[in-house]
Amino acid sequence: MTDIHPGQRVAVLVDAQNLYHTAQSMHSRNIDYSSLLEKAVQDRQLTRAIAYVIRADSPEEGSFFDALVDIGFETKIKDIKRFSDGTKKADWDVGMSLDAVTLANHIDTLVLCTGDGDFSRLCSHLRHEGVRVEVMAFESSTSEDLIDAADTFLDLGERHETFLL
């Protein structure tokens, strides 16, 4: 696969739920999305930056969604589903995968910000299609299959001062 160069067209897809829960449970801190986007793009040409978020009706989430837009992300928002037995479900796996496959013909590199191993098959598919795949997540909570399926992996946990607020 190709190395990083200034002409590369990059898309950044962020699984905000996945990163949020890891940052909170392991570090009791939040993600610095501005630094995340800057490092993901690295002086290349940003084609799209999409943050996939879940609306859970918490008081500060509106300002969080607005901040993501100010940083340069499009936000895709899904409402949390509550089931009669009290369980909740909300994930963007299928939506993120469809967007990645749709973007594949328009980009050189996809930066996937998640530790979810469900995306390892997507990485393999995109690489087969000639797209460079970079994963940024916390290694301690990232699937080994996902790390192995990507061209490169950046451990957010190694650089707290950069990626955590």
N, C-alpha and C positions, 0 to 999 in steps of 0.2 A: 504494500500500500504506500501511498505517497506520504511524504513528510509535510510538515506545516510550511506554507508559503503564503505571502500576502494576497495573492489572487484567489485563494480558496474561498469558495462560497460555503458558509457555515449556517446550520440551523441548530438552535439550542432548545431542547425539550426538557422541562423541569417537572418532576413528580414532587410537587410541593409538600404533599402529605408525608411521603416517605422521608424526605429530608428533615421536615419539621419534627417528626416523632423521634428520629435518631438524635438530632441536635438537642432536643429537650431531654430525652431519657439518659443520654450519655454525658451531656455537658451543661444541661439546664440553661442553654442559651439559644438564640435564634440565628438563622442563616443570614449572612450579609449578601443579599441577592445582587447588589451592585458589583461587588467583588467577584461573585460567582460568574456573572455574565461577562465581565471584563476578562477574566482568566479563560473562560470558555472560548471567547472569540479570538483573543491574542492577536490583535492587529490584522485579522482576516476580514473578509467581507461578510457581515451579518445579513443573512437572507431573512430569517424569521427567528424570533425568540418567543416561545410559548410556555407559560406557567399554567399547569393544570392544578386547580384548587378545588377544595370542597367547601361548600357553604354549610356551616354548622350553627349559624345564628349566634355566634359569640360576639360580644360588644365591639372588639377591636378589628374584626375581620374586614369591615368596609374600608377602613383606612389602610389596612395591609394590601388589599386588592388594588386600591388607588396607588399605593407606593410602588407596586410591581409595574403598573402602567407607566408611572413617572420614570422608572429606571429604564424602560424600553421593552418590557414584556407585553405580549398580548396575553390576556387571561382567559382561560376557558374554565367556567364555573359549573360545577355539578352540585345539586342538592344532595345532602346525606339522606339515604333511605332508612326509614325506621320500620322494623317489622313487628307484627303483633306479639311476638315472643320477647320483645324488648331489645333484640339485637339490631345493630346498625351496620350498614354496608355502604361504602363509597370508594370506588377506585376508578382510575382513568386508564387502566392497562390497554383496553381495546381502542379507546380514542387516541391515545398516544401512539400506538402501533399503526393505526390507520393513517394518522398524520405523517408519521415517519416514512411510511411506504409511499404516500402521495408526494412528499417532498423529495424523495430519492432522486428523481430525474432533474431536479433543479439545484442540487447542492453537491459539493464535493465531500463535505464532512458533516456528520451528525454528532453533536455532543448531547449525550443522554445523562441527565442528572437524577439518578435513582440507584438504589442498591437492590432493587427487586429482580430476583433471578428469572422471573417470568419473561423478562426482556432479552434473555440470552439467545433465544431462537430468532428474534427480530434482528439482533446484531449480526448473527451468521448470515441471515438473508440479505441484509443491506451490504455487508462486505462482499458477498457473492455478486451483488449488483454493481460493485465498484465504488461504493461509498465508504469512506474512512469513518470508523466509529470510535469515539472517545467517550469514556464513562467517567463521571465525577461523582463521588459519593464517599461515605464513611466506610473504610475497609472493614472495620469490625462488624458492620451490619450489612455487608454486601455479599451477595451470592458469589461463590467461587466460579460458578458456571458463567456468570455475567462478566466477571473480570477476564476469564479465559476467552470469552467470545469477542471481546473488544480489541481494537488495535492498541489502545493505550488506556491506562487507568490512573486517575489522580485521586489520592486519598485526602479528602477534605479534613480528616482528623489530624493529619500531620501538620496542618497550617492553621491552627486555631485563630491566630492573630489576623489572618487574611479573611477567613470564611465564616467566622462567628462574631456576632455582635455582643 
